[in-house]
Each structure stands twice: as C-alpha cells, then as structure tokens.
C-alpha cells in the first residue's frame, strides 16, 4: 500500500500515546528513559528502553516508513478474577508502523528473545495478533538489541545527521553527482575533493546527512567513519533482512 499522500488527521487522533512517559517521577519508575525529537513526525517521541529508542531510530532512517505511532492502542486482555468473574486489563503495544508497500504493522519491542516467556506474555501476543488481524494489520514481536553492536552504533550515529541544515542544499546535488561519476569514493576523499571551494569540514556533515537520508550507502557492518567507501543507494536496503530476522527472535547476534 502507498501511504505517501495519505491524510493522517484521523490516525493522529486515534493513535495518540496511550501510555505517557513522565520524567518528573522517573526516579520512582526506573524503566522509563525519556524522549527525542522526531525528524520524520516533527514531534517528541517517547521511549521506555534503549531497545525501543534504537528501533524508533531505525524507523526514522527508513525512507519507506511514512508514519509511526508510539503506544497507539489499548488491547483488552481477558482474565478471571478470584471469584471466577470475567475481567479485562488493558495492554499497550509499543508502536504501529506505516511502511510503503505493506499493510500497517503493530510491534511489541522486547530486549532479548532468550527471556522466559510467561503465560501473560503469550496471552498478550495472542490478543495483539487477533486485534491486528481485525484491523487488517500484522503483529510481530521484535528484538532490536540483538542487532550487531556495530550496526546499532551506526544507526545511533546516523540519526544525529537526519536533520537538514540551511547550507546543505548548496552542496547536496554536487556531492551526489561526484559519487555517481566516480561510482565509489571514500567519505574523506569525497569531502576533500571540494577543497578550494568548500572546507572539507563543511562538506562532511552534508555527506553523513545524505547517508542518513538514504541517498548514499556504505557497508553498515563496518564502523561508519571517514574511510568508508560510498556509493549511490540506500544504506538501509540491506538492513531489511536483519529486520525480518529479529522479529520473533529469529536472529541472535554472535
């Protein structure tokens, strides 16, 4: 499905966060971390763990992700109380993602697939699967922290370069044309190729921004630095395989 020209007013109201992060009492709730400013959504996004933040960074960097909603819905989990009466408590999944070419997907983010899965966890998954199916969505449990540490570090680094700056527009097209002409070029050689016209330290942030924006690519399995070789393309295109594998704990980093 193509979500590029969709009107999000209805979803923005329906899927506002159902579980708030409150840093004022974070000392009482040690599992709460904080929030960051979303470049894609132009608003604050709250997270409860570093695994959540890592996955949200991935969503920010994935150019196919058009919209995502954190803690979007409440899913009723039925149970029997001590008197045998039917009751219900509300579970809040972590994020609803709209990605071009796919139906919306509801995610539950967990730290490790080796964690012992309780009956409550399994019950939540079953109810979330049914809830998603009734809405025409998919549902998955995902473990971002099982990604290799180098990839995690690269994603954290690239997120910091997502925001465009005023002077970037002057250089972006020139940088892309040079990479296309040379087919492959290191980051530092590309930056210094503008010497005489631009200081290479001005060009470097533009290059990293173009990588974060999905217009230049390098090998995400290597530490991202000035000696990495660049080509035209999207750096996250090869990461979709990892994304598939870390759903439901199918991938574990060695």
TORGU-123292 format. One line per field, with one value per atom (N, C-alpha, C): x, y, z; residue number from 1; residue in one letter. Coordinates in Angstrom, 3 decimals. Layout:
! TORGU-123292
u <- c(X/...)
v <- c(Y/...)
w <- c(Z/...)
num <- c(NUM/...)
residuo <- c(a/...)
END
This chain:
! TORGU-123292
u <- c(0.835/0.000/0.872/0.402/1.158/0.559/1.361/0.880/1.425/2.078/2.769/1.877/0.635/-0.259/-1.500/-1.327/-2.450/-2.691/-3.949/-4.312/-4.331/-3.455/-3.241/-4.035/-4.962/-5.672/-6.422/-7.095/-7.859/-6.930/-5.841/-4.902/-4.209/-3.893/-3.233/-4.084/-5.401/-6.305/-6.504/-6.676/-6.944/-5.752/-4.539/-3.366/-2.406/-2.949/-2.114/-1.650/-0.488/0.082/-0.885/-1.066/-1.962/-1.233/0.089/0.900/1.968/1.940/2.811/4.107/5.177/6.445/6.510/6.738/6.777/8.122/9.039/10.372/10.361/9.279/9.218/9.214/8.723/8.710/9.551/10.528/11.329/12.117/12.406/13.119/12.274/10.947/10.057/9.835/10.170/9.893/11.164/12.101/13.432/13.449/12.358/12.336/12.076/11.728/11.440/12.736/12.927/14.154/13.910/13.093/12.893/12.283/12.757/12.161/13.197/12.908/13.734/12.817/13.362/12.598/12.634/11.473/11.387/11.501/12.453/12.591/11.447/11.066/10.024/8.634/8.335/6.997/6.880/8.042/8.080/7.405/7.623/7.129/7.988/7.815/8.579/8.077/9.016/8.699/9.268/8.431/8.832/9.227/10.192/10.633/10.881/10.749/10.878/12.128/12.887/14.113/15.011/16.288/17.213/16.867/16.270/15.815/14.717/13.782/12.729/13.331/14.236/14.826/15.565/16.297/17.032/16.085/14.969/14.017/13.365/13.072/12.495/13.498/14.777/15.803/15.789/15.656/15.576/14.382/13.229/12.045/12.258/12.980/13.287/14.168/15.110/16.065/15.513/14.502/13.927/13.030/13.466/12.707/11.371/11.186/9.903/8.866/9.321/8.393/7.843/6.534/5.895/5.409/4.939/4.349/4.488/4.641/4.561/3.993/3.319/2.643/3.104/3.622/4.138/3.010/2.952/1.904/0.517/0.130/-1.001/-2.379/-2.465/-3.789/-3.765/-4.942/-5.103/-5.788/-5.169/-5.698/-6.216/-7.472/-8.065/-7.576/-7.089/-6.602/-7.565/-8.379/-9.360/-8.714/-9.319/-8.863/-10.009/-9.847/-10.826/-10.273/-11.086/-10.629/-10.795/-10.508/-10.546/-11.940/-12.959/-14.340/-14.832/-13.937/-14.320/-15.071/-15.085/-15.760/-14.829/-15.406/-14.625/-14.260/-12.969/-12.466/-11.557/-11.058/-10.194/-9.223/-7.947/-6.987/-6.425/-5.914/-5.515/-3.996/-3.598/-2.183/-1.931/-0.796/-0.463/0.756/0.583/1.739/2.606/3.815/4.800/4.633/4.394/4.399/3.632/2.927/2.213/2.926/3.332/4.182/3.469/3.524/3.008/4.203/4.437/5.556/5.011/5.506/5.043/5.210/4.162/4.193/3.707/3.349/2.943/1.692/0.964/-0.112/0.507/-0.238/0.292/0.722/1.745/2.272/2.399/1.854/1.916/3.084/3.942/5.138/5.121/5.601/5.957/7.470/8.140/9.600/10.083/10.933/11.486/13.013/13.633/15.083/15.786/15.321/16.041/15.076/15.301/14.432/14.658/15.744/16.037/15.295/14.622/13.852/12.752/12.522/11.475/10.115/9.369/8.068/7.003/6.409/5.390/4.058/3.109/1.769/1.129/1.425/0.888/1.424/2.731/3.349/2.686/2.505/1.892/0.434/-0.268/-1.660/-1.736/-0.815/-0.766/-0.514/0.430/0.736/-0.470/-1.186/-2.361/-3.434/-3.678/-4.693/-4.274/-2.980/-2.486/-2.559/-2.265/-2.372/-3.801/-4.753/-6.168/-6.617/-6.162/-6.518/-6.006/-4.735/-4.139/-4.870/-5.169/-5.867/-7.225/-7.954/-9.274/-9.184/-8.021/-7.826/-7.107/-6.830/-6.102/-4.613/-4.060/-2.657/-1.931/-0.605/0.213/0.705/1.142/1.679/2.954/3.978/5.242/5.865/6.595/7.486/8.879/9.578/10.870/11.914/13.178/14.258/15.404/15.304/16.330/17.731/17.814/19.121/19.910/19.292/20.038/20.779/20.559/21.363/22.827/23.755/25.187/25.473/26.389/26.679/27.161/27.888/28.371/27.195/26.189/25.010/24.249/24.116/23.457/24.181/25.512/26.306/26.133/26.108/25.943/24.573/23.528/22.183/22.102/22.704/22.709/23.444/24.557/25.333/24.536/23.932/23.236/22.008/21.339/20.157/20.498/21.686/22.108/22.314/22.375/22.577/21.313/20.184/18.955/18.457/18.598/18.068/18.883/18.200/18.881/19.218/20.250/20.672/20.538/20.564/20.335/21.364/22.630/23.677/23.775/23.031/23.124/22.659/21.613/21.034/22.050/23.011/24.019/24.974/25.124/26.141/25.592/24.361/23.846/23.945/23.457/23.445/24.862/25.779/27.172/27.824/27.529/28.072/27.558/26.265/25.672/26.230/26.418/26.959/28.388/29.182/30.561/30.606/29.754/29.726/29.261/28.276/27.776/28.855/29.646/30.710/31.817/32.240/33.344/32.875/31.570/30.947/31.268/32.485/32.848/33.942/33.750/34.655/34.592/35.730/35.697/35.106/34.565/33.931/34.917/36.132/37.100/37.598/37.815/38.260/37.173/35.928/34.815/34.754/34.914/34.853/35.997/37.197/38.364/38.401/37.556/37.511/36.927/36.328/35.756/36.716/37.952/38.934/39.183/39.234/39.374/38.058/36.971/35.633/34.938/35.100/34.498/35.500/35.511/36.309/35.716/36.573/36.076/35.264/35.531/34.777/33.342/33.088/31.710/31.005/31.763/31.184/30.843/31.651/31.446/30.026/29.463/28.089/27.056/27.290/26.389/26.422/27.615/27.767/27.051/27.276/26.619/25.098/24.657/23.209/22.648/23.346/22.878/22.857/23.791/23.750/22.505/22.267/21.096/19.794/19.789/18.577/18.324/19.223/19.011/19.426/20.324/20.761/22.175/22.925/24.249/24.325/25.114/25.203/26.656/26.878/28.149/27.834/28.832/28.622/28.298/27.056/26.635/27.276/27.886/28.525/29.912/30.400/31.678/31.417/32.301/32.121/32.083/31.117/30.956/31.963/32.901/33.904/34.319/35.295/35.673/36.328/36.751/37.432/36.482/35.201/34.223/34.020/33.824/33.582/32.101/31.802/30.416/30.014/28.724/28.100/26.729/26.121/24.748/23.856/22.809/21.886/21.462/20.627/20.056/20.785/21.349/22.142/21.303/19.994/19.139/18.576/18.825/18.224/18.641/19.908/20.371/19.960/19.468/19.110/17.726/16.921/15.590/15.659/16.753/16.942/17.103/17.895/18.053/16.708/15.967/14.688/13.756/13.736/12.908/13.379/14.694/15.247/15.102/15.039/14.929/13.470/12.523/11.141/10.997/10.308/10.058/11.327/12.459/13.687/14.340/14.181/14.766/16.255/16.722/18.147/18.755/19.911/20.653/22.078/22.581/23.945/24.934/25.989/27.006/27.992)
v <- c(-1.192/0.000/1.244/2.281/3.530/4.557/4.942/5.874/7.284/7.539/8.796/10.030/9.932/11.098/10.920/10.176/9.857/11.012/11.248/12.266/11.604/12.056/11.365/11.965/12.870/13.531/12.530/11.573/10.583/9.737/9.246/8.395/9.165/10.441/11.246/11.355/11.375/11.443/10.070/9.055/7.706/7.117/7.355/6.637/7.524/8.544/9.318/8.405/8.661/7.735/7.416/6.133/5.690/5.519/5.593/5.414/6.492/7.405/8.561/8.325/8.948/8.966/10.259/10.160/11.336/11.375/12.201/12.270/12.864/13.554/14.166/13.129/11.941/10.891/9.695/9.948/8.849/8.142/8.846/8.196/7.108/7.198/6.170/5.041/5.300/4.318/4.142/3.301/3.228/2.705/2.080/1.559/2.650/3.845/4.945/5.676/5.953/6.605/8.058/8.314/9.700/9.843/10.836/11.127/11.779/11.836/12.536/13.237/14.190/14.930/14.185/13.770/13.036/13.991/13.714/14.494/14.164/12.908/12.460/12.928/12.869/13.200/14.641/15.299/16.689/16.847/15.876/15.952/15.045/15.142/14.314/12.876/11.933/10.503/9.967/9.315/8.811/7.337/6.956/5.552/5.102/3.781/3.198/2.345/2.176/1.382/1.784/1.424/1.710/0.883/-0.292/-1.096/-0.396/0.218/0.990/2.148/2.896/4.052/3.623/2.523/2.026/1.717/1.061/0.712/1.965/2.954/4.206/4.960/4.884/5.473/4.793/3.474/2.739/3.224/3.404/3.886/5.291/6.126/7.480/7.445/6.509/6.432/5.691/4.849/4.072/4.974/5.278/6.200/5.622/4.309/3.689/3.827/4.139/4.359/5.777/5.888/7.187/7.749/6.874/7.310/6.192/6.558/5.550/6.195/5.367/5.838/5.007/5.693/5.031/4.830/3.612/3.246/3.636/3.094/3.638/3.165/1.958/1.388/0.635/0.405/-0.450/-1.736/-2.853/-4.173/-4.848/-5.195/-5.836/-7.264/-7.577/-8.927/-9.532/-10.504/-11.068/-11.985/-12.027/-12.940/-13.161/-14.171/-14.464/-14.014/-13.282/-12.871/-14.008/-13.736/-14.786/-15.374/-14.608/-15.097/-15.756/-15.912/-16.555/-15.652/-14.368/-13.431/-12.992/-12.807/-12.369/-10.887/-10.607/-9.243/-8.955/-7.733/-7.359/-6.271/-6.455/-5.379/-4.964/-3.737/-3.171/-3.234/-3.823/-3.891/-2.893/-2.183/-1.183/-1.657/-2.098/-2.440/-1.209/-1.431/-0.346/0.611/0.098/1.019/0.433/1.315/0.972/1.665/0.886/1.406/1.343/2.453/2.523/2.627/1.551/1.495/1.287/2.080/1.965/0.540/0.044/-1.296/-2.384/-2.022/-3.020/-2.553/-3.528/-3.192/-2.655/-1.864/-1.389/-2.564/-2.343/-3.397/-2.905/-3.704/-3.431/-4.214/-3.535/-4.174/-4.125/-5.217/-5.245/-5.367/-4.473/-4.439/-5.074/-6.091/-6.784/-6.739/-6.865/-6.762/-7.985/-9.181/-10.390/-11.532/-12.295/-13.447/-14.612/-14.539/-15.623/-15.450/-14.299/-14.089/-15.151/-15.606/-16.597/-15.972/-16.583/-16.058/-16.569/-15.666/-16.037/-16.290/-16.831/-17.035/-15.697/-14.672/-13.333/-12.812/-13.019/-12.588/-13.280/-14.582/-15.338/-14.916/-14.636/-14.193/-12.844/-11.947/-10.629/-10.761/-11.637/-11.829/-12.347/-13.276/-13.835/-12.763/-11.979/-10.927/-9.835/-9.493/-8.473/-8.970/-10.242/-10.820/-10.741/-11.099/-11.046/-9.601/-8.686/-7.276/-6.727/-7.039/-6.564/-7.141/-8.429/-9.084/-8.442/-8.106/-7.481/-6.104/-5.458/-4.130/-4.174/-5.402/-5.534/-5.257/-5.408/-5.172/-6.504/-6.421/-7.534/-7.228/-8.266/-8.084/-8.899/-8.300/-9.006/-8.566/-9.489/-9.166/-9.009/-7.933/-7.644/-7.352/-7.702/-7.588/-6.773/-5.448/-4.615/-4.761/-5.036/-5.110/-6.345/-7.269/-8.419/-8.094/-6.890/-6.469/-6.376/-6.638/-6.484/-5.093/-5.013/-3.736/-2.671/-3.080/-2.108/-1.452/-2.248/-1.694/-0.770/-1.178/-0.306/1.027/0.982/2.203/3.086/2.464/3.224/3.891/3.182/3.760/4.955/4.808/5.914/7.130/6.877/7.965/8.660/7.880/8.451/9.249/8.831/9.579/11.036/11.269/12.637/13.511/12.888/13.641/13.719/13.286/13.298/14.712/15.588/16.932/17.707/18.307/19.089/20.489/21.083/22.438/23.361/24.674/25.645/25.545/25.294/25.275/23.952/22.925/21.618/21.658/22.425/22.450/22.871/23.707/24.183/23.079/22.070/21.044/19.664/19.366/18.006/17.470/18.236/17.767/17.580/18.476/18.354/17.090/16.803/15.600/14.343/14.295/13.122/12.931/14.017/13.925/13.390/13.799/13.314/11.823/11.362/9.932/9.132/9.647/8.963/8.886/9.949/9.971/8.976/8.982/8.111/6.694/6.501/5.212/4.768/4.965/4.604/5.548/6.086/7.100/7.081/7.250/7.295/8.615/8.610/9.815/10.974/10.710/11.804/12.299/11.390/11.825/12.645/12.240/12.991/14.389/14.493/15.796/16.699/16.128/16.929/17.261/16.584/16.891/18.270/18.892/20.227/21.317/20.907/21.869/22.959/24.184/25.323/26.043/25.279/25.867/25.812/24.672/24.483/23.796/24.177/23.478/22.084/21.058/19.680/19.445/20.244/20.085/20.586/21.399/21.821/20.759/20.061/19.055/17.761/17.404/16.123/15.958/16.964/16.784/16.579/17.197/17.019/15.562/14.993/13.591/12.654/12.855/11.995/12.178/13.394/13.628/12.853/12.830/12.105/10.592/10.115/8.694/8.428/9.281/9.119/9.250/10.091/10.329/9.237/8.246/7.134/7.412/8.385/8.723/8.237/7.919/7.325/6.094/5.113/3.901/3.473/2.753/2.116/0.828/0.103/-1.169/-0.924/-1.197/-0.968/-1.931/-3.008/-3.974/-3.522/-2.422/-1.840/-0.536/-0.167/1.108/2.266/3.141/4.271/5.357/5.623/6.662/7.260/8.160/8.914/8.068/6.839/5.990/5.014/5.025/4.140/4.530/3.529/3.763/3.986/4.967/5.352/4.997/4.679/4.512/5.167/5.377/5.827/4.681/5.001/3.979/4.243/3.341/3.483/2.561/3.124/2.336/1.298/1.537/0.611/-0.508/-0.488/-1.512/-2.921/-3.073/-4.392/-4.738/-3.758/-3.994/-4.615/-4.574/-5.179/-6.673/-7.313/-8.735/-8.926/-8.055/-8.113/-7.861/-6.890/-6.534/-7.735/-8.468/-9.675/-10.723/-10.864/-11.918/-11.652/-10.369/-10.105/-10.079/-10.259/-10.433/-11.827/-11.890/-13.149/-13.893/-13.160/-13.769/-14.732/-14.547/-15.471/-15.219/-14.044/-13.705/-13.392/-13.939/-13.607/-13.257/-12.133/-11.723/-12.697/-13.006/-13.906/-13.158)
w <- c(0.000/0.000/0.000/-0.715/-0.795/0.166/1.159/2.188/1.980/0.830/0.626/0.652/0.170/0.093/0.975/2.037/2.921/3.905/4.227/5.220/6.600/7.504/8.775/9.933/9.672/10.763/11.645/11.029/11.787/12.650/12.050/12.779/13.904/13.644/14.676/15.937/15.767/16.915/17.552/16.690/17.205/17.949/17.432/17.916/18.702/19.369/20.280/21.415/22.014/23.008/24.147/24.413/25.483/26.809/26.760/27.960/27.931/28.874/28.846/29.614/29.111/29.837/30.633/31.933/32.790/33.510/33.008/33.611/35.012/35.387/36.707/37.818/37.498/38.521/38.079/37.192/36.669/37.766/38.864/39.970/40.611/40.477/41.009/40.013/38.724/37.675/36.851/37.320/36.720/35.295/34.822/33.460/32.431/32.868/31.955/31.609/30.330/29.882/29.511/28.480/28.070/26.701/25.938/24.639/23.730/22.442/21.475/20.483/19.763/18.766/17.444/16.954/15.693/14.516/13.633/12.402/11.451/11.421/10.482/10.902/12.190/12.679/13.158/13.343/13.825/15.187/16.044/17.422/18.289/19.611/20.531/20.496/20.531/20.597/21.901/22.677/23.992/23.912/24.743/24.757/26.186/26.393/27.730/27.885/26.791/26.852/25.696/25.788/24.700/23.462/23.676/22.540/21.763/22.502/21.843/21.056/21.693/21.017/19.753/19.822/18.663/17.504/17.827/16.768/16.196/17.025/16.528/15.655/16.003/15.134/13.765/13.772/12.502/11.682/12.339/11.638/11.093/11.831/11.371/10.122/10.084/8.986/7.765/7.969/6.871/6.029/4.803/3.946/3.506/3.617/3.256/4.369/5.591/6.700/6.598/6.402/6.226/7.557/8.430/9.700/10.722/11.982/13.044/14.294/15.092/16.297/17.494/18.502/19.699/20.709/21.291/22.262/21.724/20.549/19.802/20.251/20.797/21.080/22.410/22.926/24.109/23.681/24.014/23.660/24.924/24.915/26.087/26.273/27.483/27.809/28.836/28.445/29.372/30.419/31.597/32.641/33.621/34.473/35.514/36.854/37.630/38.950/39.954/41.200/42.216/42.398/42.038/42.148/40.872/39.892/38.643/37.686/37.958/37.077/35.949/34.768/33.616/33.766/33.669/33.783/32.576/32.499/31.377/31.833/31.488/31.697/30.344/30.277/29.002/28.811/27.698/27.309/26.177/26.241/25.224/24.427/23.163/22.320/22.068/21.587/21.537/20.365/19.157/18.010/16.821/16.126/14.893/13.744/12.724/11.658/10.312/9.592/8.222/7.276/6.518/5.573/4.168/3.219/1.842/1.314/0.654/0.091/1.027/2.262/3.251/3.996/4.536/5.462/6.753/7.522/8.810/9.685/10.486/11.346/12.777/13.689/15.121/15.706/16.470/17.036/18.555/19.144/20.554/20.612/21.316/21.351/22.648/22.519/23.680/23.631/24.800/24.891/24.326/24.727/24.350/24.061/22.986/22.699/23.650/24.466/25.402/26.722/26.889/28.107/28.221/29.435/29.653/29.375/28.485/28.100/29.068/29.782/30.751/30.048/30.792/30.251/29.893/30.703/30.417/29.087/28.847/27.593/26.405/26.514/25.420/25.210/26.303/26.192/25.498/25.845/25.203/23.702/23.347/21.930/21.156/21.748/21.082/20.886/21.917/21.824/20.842/20.838/19.909/18.465/18.259/16.911/16.412/17.279/16.893/16.646/17.512/17.368/16.044/15.730/14.487/13.275/13.337/12.224/11.962/13.007/12.858/12.203/12.321/11.730/10.382/9.895/8.639/8.771/10.001/10.257/10.460/10.583/11.032/12.442/13.156/14.502/14.641/15.249/15.469/16.787/17.379/18.499/17.902/18.278/17.658/18.733/18.439/19.423/18.824/18.798/18.151/18.747/20.051/20.704/20.304/19.540/19.041/17.746/17.204/16.057/16.463/15.547/15.871/16.415/17.368/18.030/17.047/16.009/15.017/14.307/13.945/13.274/14.223/15.481/16.460/16.575/16.649/16.760/15.522/14.338/13.098/13.023/13.458/13.450/14.399/15.586/16.546/15.987/15.285/14.695/13.587/12.703/11.548/11.949/13.017/13.445/13.718/14.237/14.549/13.317/12.129/10.892/10.030/10.557/9.762/9.460/10.418/10.247/9.219/8.261/7.239/7.757/7.192/7.558/6.345/6.613/5.547/4.427/4.792/3.775/3.019/3.456/2.825/1.373/1.078/-0.264/-1.312/-0.928/-1.867/-2.304/-1.462/-1.696/-2.047/-1.649/-1.779/-3.204/-4.172/-5.550/-6.081/-5.693/-6.133/-5.558/-4.302/-3.668/-4.363/-4.632/-5.289/-6.694/-7.427/-8.790/-8.779/-7.794/-7.708/-7.417/-6.500/-6.180/-7.394/-8.105/-9.293/-10.373/-10.522/-11.535/-11.192/-9.921/-9.509/-9.190/-9.000/-8.659/-7.230/-6.774/-5.398/-4.925/-3.712/-3.199/-1.674/-0.997/0.464/0.927/2.123/2.665/2.721/3.224/3.382/2.029/1.061/-0.274/-0.958/-0.748/-1.321/-0.725/0.584/1.251/0.792/0.668/0.294/-1.194/-1.981/-3.419/-3.689/-2.663/-2.809/-2.323/-1.934/-1.448/-2.497/-2.042/-2.939/-3.115/-2.915/-3.000/-1.658/-0.959/0.352/1.267/2.522/3.522/3.719/3.748/3.839/5.115/6.160/7.415/7.279/6.278/5.975/5.150/4.318/3.420/4.164/5.168/5.875/6.433/7.145/7.647/6.527/5.377/4.238/3.770/3.710/3.281/4.249/5.552/6.536/6.498/6.231/6.094/4.909/3.793/2.609/2.839/3.665/4.046/4.887/5.886/6.760/5.987/4.945/4.155/3.115/3.026/2.109/0.678/0.473/-0.885/-1.188/-0.142/-0.286/0.619/0.210/1.031/1.206/2.293/2.589/3.337/3.761/4.447/5.918/6.315/7.699/8.685/8.185/9.075/9.518/8.951/9.359/10.103/11.032/11.735/10.737/10.903/9.997/10.354/9.428/9.659/8.320/8.345/7.150/6.074/6.417/5.443/4.743/5.099/4.465/3.002/2.156/0.739/0.492/-0.340/-0.618/-2.039/-2.198/-3.499/-3.449/-4.608/-4.621/-4.151/-3.392/-2.919/-1.489/-0.973/0.363/1.327/2.382/3.326/4.062/4.197/4.941/4.088/2.777/1.915/2.340/2.754/3.188/4.603/5.357/6.755/6.896/5.833/5.909/6.216/5.769/6.084/7.587/8.223/9.672/10.360/9.844/10.452/10.464/9.363/9.282/10.277/10.407/11.248/12.737/13.141/14.563/15.032/14.104/14.517/15.132/16.251/16.952/17.326/17.468/17.949/16.991/15.681/14.719/14.513/14.941/14.762/16.114/16.365/17.567/17.156/17.626/17.284/17.895/17.138/17.641/18.523)
num <- c(1/1/1/2/2/2/3/3/3/4/4/4/5/5/5/6/6/6/7/7/7/8/8/8/9/9/9/10/10/10/11/11/11/12/12/12/13/13/13/14/14/14/15/15/15/16/16/16/17/17/17/18/18/18/19/19/19/20/20/20/21/21/21/22/22/22/23/23/23/24/24/24/25/25/25/26/26/26/27/27/27/28/28/28/29/29/29/30/30/30/31/31/31/32/32/32/33/33/33/34/34/34/35/35/35/36/36/36/37/37/37/38/38/38/39/39/39/40/40/40/41/41/41/42/42/42/43/43/43/44/44/44/45/45/45/46/46/46/47/47/47/48/48/48/49/49/49/50/50/50/51/51/51/52/52/52/53/53/53/54/54/54/55/55/55/56/56/56/57/57/57/58/58/58/59/59/59/60/60/60/61/61/61/62/62/62/63/63/63/64/64/64/65/65/65/66/66/66/67/67/67/68/68/68/69/69/69/70/70/70/71/71/71/72/72/72/73/73/73/74/74/74/75/75/75/76/76/76/77/77/77/78/78/78/79/79/79/80/80/80/81/81/81/82/82/82/83/83/83/84/84/84/85/85/85/86/86/86/87/87/87/88/88/88/89/89/89/90/90/90/91/91/91/92/92/92/93/93/93/94/94/94/95/95/95/96/96/96/97/97/97/98/98/98/99/99/99/100/100/100/101/101/101/102/102/102/103/103/103/104/104/104/105/105/105/106/106/106/107/107/107/108/108/108/109/109/109/110/110/110/111/111/111/112/112/112/113/113/113/114/114/114/115/115/115/116/116/116/117/117/117/118/118/118/119/119/119/120/120/120/121/121/121/122/122/122/123/123/123/124/124/124/125/125/125/126/126/126/127/127/127/128/128/128/129/129/129/130/130/130/131/131/131/132/132/132/133/133/133/134/134/134/135/135/135/136/136/136/137/137/137/138/138/138/139/139/139/140/140/140/141/141/141/142/142/142/143/143/143/144/144/144/145/145/145/146/146/146/147/147/147/148/148/148/149/149/149/150/150/150/151/151/151/152/152/152/153/153/153/154/154/154/155/155/155/156/156/156/157/157/157/158/158/158/159/159/159/160/160/160/161/161/161/162/162/162/163/163/163/164/164/164/165/165/165/166/166/166/167/167/167/168/168/168/169/169/169/170/170/170/171/171/171/172/172/172/173/173/173/174/174/174/175/175/175/176/176/176/177/177/177/178/178/178/179/179/179/180/180/180/181/181/181/182/182/182/183/183/183/184/184/184/185/185/185/186/186/186/187/187/187/188/188/188/189/189/189/190/190/190/191/191/191/192/192/192/193/193/193/194/194/194/195/195/195/196/196/196/197/197/197/198/198/198/199/199/199/200/200/200/201/201/201/202/202/202/203/203/203/204/204/204/205/205/205/206/206/206/207/207/207/208/208/208/209/209/209/210/210/210/211/211/211/212/212/212/213/213/213/214/214/214/215/215/215/216/216/216/217/217/217/218/218/218/219/219/219/220/220/220/221/221/221/222/222/222/223/223/223/224/224/224/225/225/225/226/226/226/227/227/227/228/228/228/229/229/229/230/230/230/231/231/231/232/232/232/233/233/233/234/234/234/235/235/235/236/236/236/237/237/237/238/238/238/239/239/239/240/240/240/241/241/241/242/242/242/243/243/243/244/244/244/245/245/245/246/246/246/247/247/247/248/248/248/249/249/249/250/250/250/251/251/251/252/252/252/253/253/253/254/254/254)
residuo <- c(x/x/x/x/x/x/x/x/x/x/x/x/x/x/x/x/x/x/x/x/x/x/x/x/x/x/x/x/x/x/x/x/x/x/x/x/x/x/x/x/x/x/x/x/x/x/x/x/x/x/x/x/x/x/x/x/x/x/x/x/x/x/x/x/x/x/x/x/x/x/x/x/x/x/x/x/x/x/x/x/x/x/x/x/x/x/x/x/x/x/x/x/x/x/x/x/x/x/x/x/x/x/x/x/x/x/x/x/x/x/x/x/x/x/x/x/x/x/x/x/x/x/x/x/x/x/x/x/x/x/x/x/x/x/x/x/x/x/x/x/x/x/x/x/x/x/x/x/x/x/x/x/x/x/x/x/x/x/x/x/x/x/x/x/x/x/x/x/x/x/x/x/x/x/x/x/x/x/x/x/x/x/x/x/x/x/x/x/x/x/x/x/x/x/x/x/x/x/x/x/x/x/x/x/x/x/x/x/x/x/x/x/x/x/x/x/x/x/x/x/x/x/x/x/x/x/x/x/x/x/x/x/x/x/x/x/x/x/x/x/x/x/x/x/x/x/x/x/x/x/x/x/x/x/x/x/x/x/x/x/x/x/x/x/x/x/x/x/x/x/x/x/x/x/x/x/x/x/x/x/x/x/x/x/x/x/x/x/x/x/x/x/x/x/x/x/x/x/x/x/x/x/x/x/x/x/x/x/x/x/x/x/x/x/x/x/x/x/x/x/x/x/x/x/x/x/x/x/x/x/x/x/x/x/x/x/x/x/x/x/x/x/x/x/x/x/x/x/x/x/x/x/x/x/x/x/x/x/x/x/x/x/x/x/x/x/x/x/x/x/x/x/x/x/x/x/x/x/x/x/x/x/x/x/x/x/x/x/x/x/x/x/x/x/x/x/x/x/x/x/x/x/x/x/x/x/x/x/x/x/x/x/x/x/x/x/x/x/x/x/x/x/x/x/x/x/x/x/x/x/x/x/x/x/x/x/x/x/x/x/x/x/x/x/x/x/x/x/x/x/x/x/x/x/x/x/x/x/x/x/x/x/x/x/x/x/x/x/x/x/x/x/x/x/x/x/x/x/x/x/x/x/x/x/x/x/x/x/x/x/x/x/x/x/x/x/x/x/x/x/x/x/x/x/x/x/x/x/x/x/x/x/x/x/x/x/x/x/x/x/x/x/x/x/x/x/x/x/x/x/x/x/x/x/x/x/x/x/x/x/x/x/x/x/x/x/x/x/x/x/x/x/x/x/x/x/x/x/x/x/x/x/x/x/x/x/x/x/x/x/x/x/x/x/x/x/x/x/x/x/x/x/x/x/x/x/x/x/x/x/x/x/x/x/x/x/x/x/x/x/x/x/x/x/x/x/x/x/x/x/x/x/x/x/x/x/x/x/x/x/x/x/x/x/x/x/x/x/x/x/x/x/x/x/x/x/x/x/x/x/x/x/x/x/x/x/x/x/x/x/x/x/x/x/x/x/x/x/x/x/x/x/x/x/x/x/x/x/x/x/x/x/x/x/x/x/x/x/x/x/x/x/x/x/x/x/x/x/x/x/x/x/x/x/x/x/x/x/x/x/x/x/x/x/x/x/x/x/x/x/x/x/x/x/x/x/x/x/x/x/x/x/x/x/x/x/x/x/x/x/x/x/x/x/x/x/x/x/x/x/x/x/x/x/x/x/x/x/x/x/x/x/x/x/x/x/x/x/x/x/x/x)
END
